[in-house]
Amino acid sequence: MIDDDFSEEALHATAANVLQCLTMLIEEAESLNLPRTMVALRKAIRACQAEQTRPMPRLRPRRHVVLH
């Protein structure tokens, strides 16, 4: 899901920070000997990396709907 309020650079930086956090969590899971957690985190990293490689869709201007 893409938030219209962020620039493409900000979205890329946010994704990079998420990947960094996931990598740190894998290291912690490894030190605590949590193999299922490590597998889940690796899957999450692969999903984030795949999402990063997808081209960014063109953002449509926001349309505000007023309900009466």
N, CA, C and O of each residue as an XYZ file, in Angstrom:
272
protein
N       0.843     -1.163      0.000
C       0.000      0.000      0.000
C       0.894      1.233      0.000
O       1.884      1.281      0.731
N       0.563      2.207     -0.793
C       1.382      3.396     -0.934
C       0.635      4.591     -0.378
O      -0.538      4.810     -0.680
N       1.332      5.355      0.434
C       0.755      6.573      0.976
C       1.113      7.717      0.047
O       2.288      7.916     -0.260
N       0.128      8.471     -0.404
C       0.344      9.556     -1.347
C       1.165     10.700     -0.761
O       1.691     11.520     -1.513
N       1.286     10.773      0.545
C       1.966     11.897      1.175
C       3.482     11.803      1.125
O       4.160     12.784      1.430
N       4.035     10.655      0.750
C       5.477     10.472      0.738
C       6.025     10.557     -0.679
O       5.384     10.105     -1.628
N       7.209     11.137     -0.818
C       7.874     11.175     -2.109
C       8.474      9.794     -2.381
O       8.564      8.958     -1.481
N       8.876      9.569     -3.611
C       9.477      8.281     -3.971
C      10.754      8.038     -3.171
O      11.018      6.909     -2.758
N      11.552      9.088     -2.949
C      12.786      8.960     -2.175
C      12.489      8.556     -0.724
O      13.182      7.719     -0.145
N      11.460      9.158     -0.161
C      11.089      8.835      1.217
C      10.595      7.404      1.321
O      10.901      6.710      2.290
N       9.837      6.959      0.337
C       9.363      5.573      0.345
C      10.527      4.604      0.249
O      10.543      3.586      0.942
N      11.503      4.905     -0.601
C      12.673      4.036     -0.748
C      13.474      3.994      0.551
O      13.924      2.925      0.964
N      13.657      5.142      1.197
C      14.387      5.191      2.459
C      13.659      4.407      3.541
O      14.289      3.716      4.342
N      12.333      4.513      3.568
C      11.543      3.772      4.548
C      11.676      2.275      4.324
O      11.835      1.515      5.279
N      11.612      1.846      3.075
C      11.757      0.423      2.768
C      13.140     -0.076      3.173
O      13.269     -1.182      3.697
N      14.165      0.723      2.938
C      15.525      0.334      3.319
C      15.629      0.195      4.837
O      16.295     -0.715      5.331
N      14.980      1.085      5.573
C      14.996      1.003      7.038
C      14.261     -0.237      7.529
O      14.693     -0.870      8.492
N      13.167     -0.586      6.884
C      12.431     -1.796      7.265
C      13.311     -3.023      7.040
O      13.366     -3.915      7.887
N      13.997     -3.069      5.899
C      14.886     -4.196      5.617
C      16.016     -4.275      6.635
O      16.393     -5.366      7.063
N      16.551     -3.140      7.020
C      17.612     -3.126      8.020
C      17.100     -3.671      9.359
O      17.792     -4.448     10.016
N      15.904     -3.272      9.758
C      15.319     -3.768     11.012
C      15.072     -5.273     10.956
O      15.347     -5.991     11.917
N      14.553     -5.745      9.826
C      14.319     -7.180      9.681
C      15.624     -7.956      9.766
O      15.671     -9.032     10.362
N      16.678     -7.418      9.176
C      17.991     -8.074      9.227
C      18.498     -8.143     10.663
O      19.040     -9.166     11.083
N      18.326     -7.063     11.411
C      18.745     -7.069     12.814
C      17.918     -8.072     13.621
O      18.445     -8.729     14.519
N      16.635     -8.191     13.308
C      15.789     -9.160     14.014
C      16.222    -10.595     13.713
O      16.165    -11.458     14.589
N      16.657    -10.853     12.471
C      17.156    -12.191     12.135
C      18.384    -12.514     12.966
O      18.513    -13.625     13.480
N      19.289    -11.548     13.102
C      20.489    -11.778     13.917
C      20.115    -12.101     15.359
O      20.708    -12.982     15.980
N      19.135    -11.387     15.880
C      18.700    -11.627     17.252
C      18.020    -12.996     17.379
O      18.250    -13.719     18.348
N      17.189    -13.344     16.403
C      16.526    -14.651     16.425
C      17.546    -15.775     16.346
O      17.380    -16.818     16.979
N      18.599    -15.562     15.570
C      19.652    -16.580     15.466
C      20.370    -16.747     16.802
O      20.653    -17.870     17.219
N      20.663    -15.636     17.471
C      21.360    -15.723     18.751
C      20.479    -16.364     19.824
O      20.990    -16.970     20.766
N      19.155    -16.233     19.685
C      18.235    -16.844     20.645
C      17.791    -18.242     20.236
O      16.992    -18.879     20.923
N      18.321    -18.713     19.104
C      18.000    -20.044     18.589
C      16.486    -20.190     18.355
O      15.832    -21.069     18.916
N      15.962    -19.305     17.515
C      14.545    -19.322     17.163
C      14.415    -19.591     15.659
O      14.231    -18.657     14.879
N      14.510    -20.852     15.251
C      14.563    -21.165     13.812
C      13.291    -20.787     13.045
O      13.383    -20.309     11.914
N      12.115    -20.989     13.629
C      10.881    -20.641     12.905
C      10.758    -19.130     12.723
O      10.277    -18.663     11.691
N      11.189    -18.375     13.717
C      11.177    -16.920     13.605
C      12.133    -16.471     12.511
O      11.816    -15.565     11.740
N      13.306    -17.104     12.439
C      14.275    -16.761     11.396
C      13.707    -17.031     10.011
O      13.897    -16.226      9.099
N      13.016    -18.144      9.838
C      12.409    -18.468      8.538
C      11.362    -17.422      8.175
O      11.315    -16.955      7.038
N      10.528    -17.059      9.135
C       9.489    -16.062      8.876
C      10.098    -14.707      8.522
O       9.610    -14.021      7.624
N      11.154    -14.324      9.219
C      11.807    -13.049      8.933
C      12.475    -13.063      7.559
O      12.448    -12.060      6.846
N      13.068    -14.184      7.190
C      13.682    -14.287      5.856
C      12.624    -14.163      4.757
O      12.863    -13.539      3.723
N      11.457    -14.762      4.991
C      10.358    -14.624      4.019
C       9.914    -13.170      3.925
O       9.631    -12.673      2.834
N       9.852    -12.495      5.053
C       9.467    -11.084      5.055
C      10.492    -10.240      4.310
O      10.121     -9.313      3.589
N      11.767    -10.545      4.473
C      12.814     -9.818      3.758
C      12.686    -10.038      2.263
O      12.796     -9.091      1.484
N      12.454    -11.278      1.851
C      12.302    -11.556      0.412
C      11.096    -10.811     -0.156
O      11.152    -10.299     -1.274
N      10.016    -10.750      0.606
C       8.827    -10.028      0.145
C       9.119     -8.527      0.020
O       8.691     -7.895     -0.945
N       9.835     -7.961      0.978
C      10.189     -6.538      0.915
C      11.112     -6.258     -0.264
O      10.947     -5.257     -0.960
N      12.075     -7.132     -0.488
C      12.984     -6.944     -1.616
C      12.239     -7.033     -2.941
O      12.513     -6.261     -3.860
N      11.309     -7.956     -3.045
C      10.515     -8.077     -4.271
C       9.662     -6.832     -4.473
O       9.506     -6.357     -5.598
N       9.114     -6.310     -3.391
C       8.286     -5.103     -3.476
C       9.125     -3.902     -3.913
O       8.652     -3.051     -4.666
N      10.363     -3.837     -3.444
C      11.242     -2.724     -3.805
C      11.602     -2.743     -5.291
O      11.793     -1.687     -5.893
N      11.694     -3.919     -5.877
C      12.101     -4.011     -7.276
C      10.954     -3.728     -8.237
O      11.184     -3.485     -9.422
N       9.724     -3.757     -7.739
C       8.573     -3.445     -8.599
C       8.573     -1.964     -8.934
O       8.923     -1.137     -8.091
N       8.186     -1.621    -10.150
C       8.113     -0.196    -10.489
C       7.018      0.493     -9.695
O       5.978     -0.094     -9.395
N       7.272      1.747     -9.362
C       6.297      2.517     -8.604
C       5.127      2.884     -9.515
O       5.343      3.382    -10.620
N       3.902      2.650     -9.074
C       2.747      3.039     -9.892
C       2.612      4.556     -9.896
O       3.049      5.238     -8.969
N       2.011      5.059    -10.935
C       1.742      6.490    -11.007
C       0.691      6.823     -9.954
O      -0.357      6.181     -9.884
N       0.972      7.798     -9.164
C       0.030      8.178     -8.116
C      -1.031      9.102     -8.690
O      -0.726     10.063     -9.397
N      -2.264      8.798     -8.377
C      -3.374      9.641     -8.819
C      -3.585     10.745     -7.805
O      -3.340     10.550     -6.614
N      -4.031     11.889     -8.256
C      -4.328     12.951     -7.290
C      -5.468     12.517     -6.371
O      -6.401     11.828     -6.785
N      -5.365     12.933     -5.140
C      -6.418     12.585     -4.181
C      -7.698     13.290     -4.540
O      -7.708     14.453     -4.943
N      -8.779     12.553     -4.382
C     -10.106     13.132     -4.583
C     -10.846     13.012     -3.269
O     -10.981     11.923     -2.711
N     -11.313     14.120     -2.792
C     -12.019     14.126     -1.515
C     -13.513     13.944     -1.780
O     -14.094     14.584     -2.656
N     -14.098     13.076     -1.015
C     -15.513     12.795     -1.143
C     -16.210     13.395      0.065
O     -15.807     13.183      1.209
N     -17.243     14.132     -0.209
C     -18.019     14.742      0.873
C     -19.363     14.022      0.930
O     -20.100     13.953     -0.053
N     -19.651     13.495      2.100
C     -20.929     12.816      2.305
C     -21.876     13.766      3.021
O     -21.491     14.431      3.983
N     -23.094     13.827      2.556
C     -24.099     14.700      3.167
C     -25.161     13.874      3.835
O     -26.100     14.423      4.410
